[in-house]
Amino acid sequence: MTSQPKVLVANRGEVAARILRALRDLALPSVAVCTRADRSAPYVRLADEVVELDAASRGYLDIDAILRAAAATGARAVHPGYGFLAESPEFREACDRAGVRFIGPTADVMRVLSHKLPGRRAMAALGLPVVPGSPEALADAQDALDRARELGFPVLLKAAAGGGGRGMRRVERPEELPAAFDAASREAMGAFGCPTLFLEKCLSGARHIEIQVLADGQGNAVHLFERACSVQRRHQKVVEESPAPGVSRATIDTLCRLSVDAVRALGYQGAGTLEFLVDGDDRFWFLEMNTRLQVEHAVTEVRLGVDLVCEMIRVGLGEPLRWRQDELVPRGHAIECRVYAEDPYRDFVPSPGRLFRYRVPSGPFVRVDDGVEEGAEVCACFDPLLAKVTTWAEDRPAALARMRGALREFEIGGVRHNLPLLAHVLDSRPFVGGDYDTAVLEIIGPVPRAEIVSAETIAVAAAARAICGSREPRGVPAAPPVVSAWRRRRVWRSPH
């Protein structure tokens, strides 16, 4: 780096740890922010300096508090990570006024692309086909009903701001729409501070494909190929992989070319992802663009052997893009699974609690990104993501086998988790065959019931193992872990 600006990470957990490690690799001084509840979180220990946000503030959503932390520490740049303020043009504008560089796109570009309706219009103007839907915001439930009848059921009600499945409802019949409209509007207001909704036609049998891009705002842009993100629960991605099975390379090449052309035309700066639906005949439609780092960026990194976060930081600090398109050569196959603290047998409700047992997998070509540790408290007020596990191999069957092995090594005690769901998906015929779309979880059915072991039993077993382990005579092999999370298909019961 030509200079050494101090960078504040305006986020928490797994993504904050990922960015702080990238800053360390770039030899850039770093600042973390945290609430009192996160003061002992693992990511905090990775930062050169830490600022605890005032208890009276809105925590990680408080723009003024974050900029005060930047001023107090002399941080000249902010990385927003994903979630929270990552796609907030207001945050970008506040950073600009304060003389703090925002690592991401400009407010004008963000305002167009982060809000779904202007984003759809902008991409349509650039020649991309968009999913059929309402061209403007819906005035009320009756307006939604009228437009839904024009489109034809089923339809999707979607929040115009934000993403991650919040403020989204699938509506099968006209009589369901008024209640769905009210619920989606309330959820969108609570999640994004904006109740605005629009409609999209629900395209059955489509695959969800996204194209990763990186641009420097100076006319240079590249794509980093595709990710398949069709395994979704409540419109939230659970398993991602690359390359995408079941989609022709000709179609992927077209999506990559269109994505690069679009970000160049928009003067985009930073990492971003264009998302598409692709049907069985390889027809495709633009869905939306995420103007930030994606949760699933590790899939791209391991398949291409690049550090996307480091390059995003370089570009965000004003350096020109160092990569040429022909230098980005993918190899093999990568799969990522998201491990959540949620109960797969109670409609996936979050499962807060203390992690009295937490052991992650390891081994060749197994990557774990997480933001928790044994003894940590999983808080109900944040996203219940515990970890992301990414595996790589020369081909898809080997990558899938490696992922199965990695998840069998996971040991989680104290909270319920979705490892049984991941096992169910990875073993299912549609996923193994690569012949699946966004309805795959409906097709394979509910997670089979597993034997449930109480938290107290597991705690006693783990304690006994810890006490007795040091007394085992030499030459006697250790017993297998008492609390294997998947090997015996058991799910931990939260202590309560």
DALINZI-V740525 format. One record per pair of residues at least 4 apart in sequence whose ideal C-beta (glycine too) atoms are under 6 Angstrom apart, sorted by the first residue. I is the first residue (numbers start at 1). GAP is how many residues later the second one is. If there is no record, write none. Layout:
BEGIN
i:I gap:GAP
i:I gap:GAP
END
This chain:
BEGIN
i:1 gap:25
i:5 gap:71
i:5 gap:72
i:6 gap:23
i:6 gap:68
i:6 gap:69
i:6 gap:70
i:7 gap:16
i:7 gap:21
i:7 gap:23
i:7 gap:70
i:7 gap:72
i:8 gap:23
i:8 gap:62
i:8 gap:67
i:8 gap:70
i:9 gap:7
i:9 gap:10
i:9 gap:11
i:9 gap:23
i:9 gap:70
i:10 gap:56
i:10 gap:68
i:10 gap:70
i:11 gap:4
i:11 gap:5
i:11 gap:70
i:11 gap:73
i:12 gap:4
i:12 gap:26
i:12 gap:48
i:13 gap:358
i:14 gap:355
i:14 gap:356
i:14 gap:357
i:15 gap:66
i:15 gap:67
i:16 gap:27
i:17 gap:26
i:17 gap:29
i:17 gap:354
i:18 gap:351
i:19 gap:60
i:20 gap:10
i:20 gap:26
i:20 gap:27
i:22 gap:287
i:22 gap:288
i:23 gap:5
i:23 gap:7
i:25 gap:285
i:26 gap:284
i:29 gap:19
i:30 gap:17
i:30 gap:18
i:31 gap:18
i:31 gap:42
i:31 gap:44
i:32 gap:12
i:32 gap:15
i:32 gap:18
i:33 gap:18
i:33 gap:20
i:33 gap:36
i:34 gap:4
i:34 gap:5
i:34 gap:10
i:34 gap:18
i:35 gap:18
i:35 gap:24
i:42 gap:331
i:43 gap:328
i:44 gap:6
i:49 gap:24
i:51 gap:18
i:53 gap:4
i:53 gap:6
i:53 gap:12
i:57 gap:5
i:57 gap:8
i:58 gap:4
i:60 gap:24
i:63 gap:28
i:63 gap:31
i:67 gap:31
i:70 gap:5
i:70 gap:30
i:77 gap:24
i:78 gap:17
i:78 gap:22
i:78 gap:24
i:79 gap:24
i:80 gap:5
i:80 gap:6
i:81 gap:5
i:82 gap:4
i:82 gap:210
i:82 gap:211
i:85 gap:6
i:86 gap:206
i:87 gap:27
i:87 gap:204
i:87 gap:205
i:89 gap:18
i:89 gap:21
i:89 gap:22
i:92 gap:10
i:92 gap:15
i:93 gap:14
i:95 gap:5
i:95 gap:7
i:103 gap:210
i:103 gap:213
i:104 gap:166
i:105 gap:4
i:105 gap:5
i:105 gap:163
i:105 gap:164
i:105 gap:165
i:105 gap:186
i:107 gap:4
i:109 gap:157
i:109 gap:159
i:110 gap:4
i:110 gap:181
i:112 gap:6
i:112 gap:10
i:113 gap:6
i:113 gap:176
i:113 gap:178
i:114 gap:177
i:115 gap:45
i:115 gap:46
i:116 gap:44
i:116 gap:172
i:117 gap:43
i:117 gap:81
i:119 gap:169
i:119 gap:170
i:120 gap:10
i:123 gap:5
i:123 gap:163
i:124 gap:6
i:126 gap:136
i:126 gap:139
i:128 gap:130
i:128 gap:158
i:129 gap:156
i:130 gap:155
i:130 gap:156
i:131 gap:69
i:131 gap:154
i:131 gap:156
i:132 gap:69
i:133 gap:66
i:133 gap:67
i:134 gap:13
i:134 gap:64
i:134 gap:65
i:137 gap:59
i:137 gap:61
i:138 gap:5
i:138 gap:6
i:138 gap:59
i:138 gap:60
i:139 gap:4
i:141 gap:37
i:141 gap:40
i:144 gap:4
i:144 gap:33
i:144 gap:37
i:145 gap:32
i:147 gap:52
i:148 gap:7
i:148 gap:51
i:151 gap:4
i:151 gap:50
i:154 gap:16
i:154 gap:18
i:154 gap:48
i:155 gap:16
i:155 gap:44
i:155 gap:47
i:156 gap:14
i:156 gap:44
i:156 gap:46
i:157 gap:12
i:157 gap:23
i:157 gap:27
i:157 gap:40
i:158 gap:10
i:158 gap:40
i:158 gap:42
i:159 gap:8
i:159 gap:29
i:160 gap:36
i:160 gap:38
i:161 gap:31
i:161 gap:33
i:162 gap:4
i:162 gap:29
i:162 gap:30
i:165 gap:69
i:165 gap:70
i:165 gap:71
i:166 gap:21
i:166 gap:25
i:167 gap:17
i:167 gap:20
i:167 gap:21
i:168 gap:67
i:169 gap:11
i:169 gap:15
i:171 gap:5
i:171 gap:6
i:171 gap:9
i:176 gap:4
i:177 gap:4
i:180 gap:4
i:184 gap:13
i:185 gap:10
i:185 gap:12
i:187 gap:4
i:188 gap:4
i:188 gap:7
i:189 gap:6
i:203 gap:74
i:205 gap:75
i:205 gap:232
i:206 gap:71
i:206 gap:73
i:206 gap:231
i:207 gap:23
i:207 gap:71
i:207 gap:230
i:208 gap:21
i:208 gap:22
i:208 gap:230
i:209 gap:17
i:209 gap:19
i:209 gap:35
i:209 gap:67
i:209 gap:69
i:210 gap:17
i:210 gap:19
i:210 gap:63
i:210 gap:65
i:211 gap:12
i:211 gap:15
i:211 gap:44
i:211 gap:45
i:211 gap:48
i:211 gap:63
i:212 gap:12
i:212 gap:61
i:212 gap:88
i:213 gap:10
i:213 gap:46
i:213 gap:50
i:213 gap:59
i:214 gap:8
i:214 gap:57
i:215 gap:6
i:215 gap:48
i:215 gap:53
i:215 gap:54
i:216 gap:4
i:216 gap:99
i:216 gap:104
i:216 gap:105
i:217 gap:50
i:217 gap:52
i:218 gap:102
i:220 gap:101
i:221 gap:39
i:221 gap:42
i:221 gap:43
i:222 gap:101
i:222 gap:103
i:223 gap:33
i:223 gap:36
i:223 gap:37
i:224 gap:76
i:224 gap:80
i:224 gap:104
i:225 gap:105
i:226 gap:18
i:226 gap:26
i:227 gap:13
i:227 gap:15
i:227 gap:69
i:227 gap:72
i:228 gap:13
i:228 gap:16
i:229 gap:8
i:229 gap:11
i:230 gap:206
i:230 gap:207
i:230 gap:208
i:231 gap:7
i:231 gap:8
i:231 gap:194
i:231 gap:209
i:232 gap:5
i:232 gap:206
i:233 gap:5
i:238 gap:100
i:239 gap:98
i:239 gap:186
i:240 gap:56
i:240 gap:59
i:240 gap:96
i:241 gap:94
i:242 gap:57
i:242 gap:61
i:242 gap:92
i:245 gap:189
i:246 gap:188
i:246 gap:189
i:247 gap:4
i:247 gap:5
i:247 gap:31
i:248 gap:34
i:251 gap:31
i:255 gap:21
i:259 gap:15
i:263 gap:5
i:270 gap:46
i:271 gap:22
i:271 gap:41
i:272 gap:17
i:272 gap:19
i:273 gap:17
i:273 gap:21
i:274 gap:15
i:275 gap:12
i:275 gap:13
i:276 gap:8
i:276 gap:10
i:277 gap:8
i:277 gap:10
i:278 gap:6
i:279 gap:4
i:293 gap:4
i:296 gap:40
i:297 gap:11
i:298 gap:38
i:298 gap:71
i:298 gap:92
i:299 gap:35
i:299 gap:37
i:300 gap:4
i:301 gap:5
i:301 gap:7
i:302 gap:32
i:302 gap:88
i:302 gap:90
i:303 gap:27
i:303 gap:31
i:304 gap:24
i:304 gap:26
i:314 gap:5
i:323 gap:4
i:332 gap:60
i:332 gap:61
i:332 gap:62
i:333 gap:62
i:333 gap:63
i:333 gap:66
i:334 gap:58
i:335 gap:56
i:335 gap:64
i:335 gap:68
i:336 gap:52
i:336 gap:54
i:337 gap:52
i:337 gap:85
i:338 gap:50
i:339 gap:47
i:339 gap:48
i:340 gap:44
i:340 gap:45
i:340 gap:78
i:341 gap:10
i:341 gap:37
i:341 gap:43
i:341 gap:45
i:341 gap:74
i:341 gap:76
i:342 gap:6
i:342 gap:8
i:342 gap:9
i:342 gap:42
i:342 gap:76
i:343 gap:6
i:343 gap:8
i:343 gap:73
i:344 gap:74
i:344 gap:76
i:344 gap:77
i:344 gap:103
i:350 gap:30
i:350 gap:34
i:351 gap:64
i:351 gap:65
i:351 gap:143
i:352 gap:26
i:352 gap:28
i:353 gap:25
i:353 gap:61
i:353 gap:62
i:353 gap:141
i:354 gap:23
i:354 gap:60
i:355 gap:19
i:355 gap:21
i:355 gap:59
i:356 gap:57
i:356 gap:58
i:356 gap:103
i:357 gap:54
i:357 gap:56
i:357 gap:105
i:357 gap:126
i:358 gap:16
i:359 gap:52
i:360 gap:8
i:361 gap:5
i:361 gap:45
i:361 gap:48
i:361 gap:49
i:362 gap:4
i:365 gap:27
i:366 gap:25
i:366 gap:40
i:367 gap:23
i:368 gap:19
i:368 gap:21
i:369 gap:19
i:370 gap:17
i:372 gap:4
i:372 gap:14
i:378 gap:37
i:389 gap:17
i:391 gap:8
i:391 gap:11
i:391 gap:12
i:391 gap:15
i:393 gap:5
i:393 gap:6
i:393 gap:9
i:394 gap:4
i:404 gap:22
i:407 gap:15
i:407 gap:79
i:408 gap:78
i:408 gap:79
i:410 gap:75
i:411 gap:70
i:411 gap:72
i:411 gap:74
i:412 gap:5
i:412 gap:73
i:413 gap:45
i:413 gap:70
i:413 gap:79
i:415 gap:79
i:416 gap:78
i:419 gap:66
i:419 gap:67
i:420 gap:27
i:420 gap:30
i:420 gap:71
i:421 gap:26
i:423 gap:63
i:424 gap:23
i:425 gap:6
i:428 gap:16
i:429 gap:4
i:430 gap:5
i:430 gap:6
i:430 gap:10
i:431 gap:5
i:436 gap:4
i:439 gap:4
i:450 gap:39
i:450 gap:40
i:450 gap:41
i:451 gap:39
i:452 gap:39
i:452 gap:41
i:453 gap:4
i:453 gap:5
i:453 gap:37
i:454 gap:39
i:455 gap:38
i:455 gap:40
i:458 gap:25
i:461 gap:21
i:462 gap:21
i:464 gap:4
i:465 gap:4
i:465 gap:17
i:472 gap:4
i:484 gap:4
END
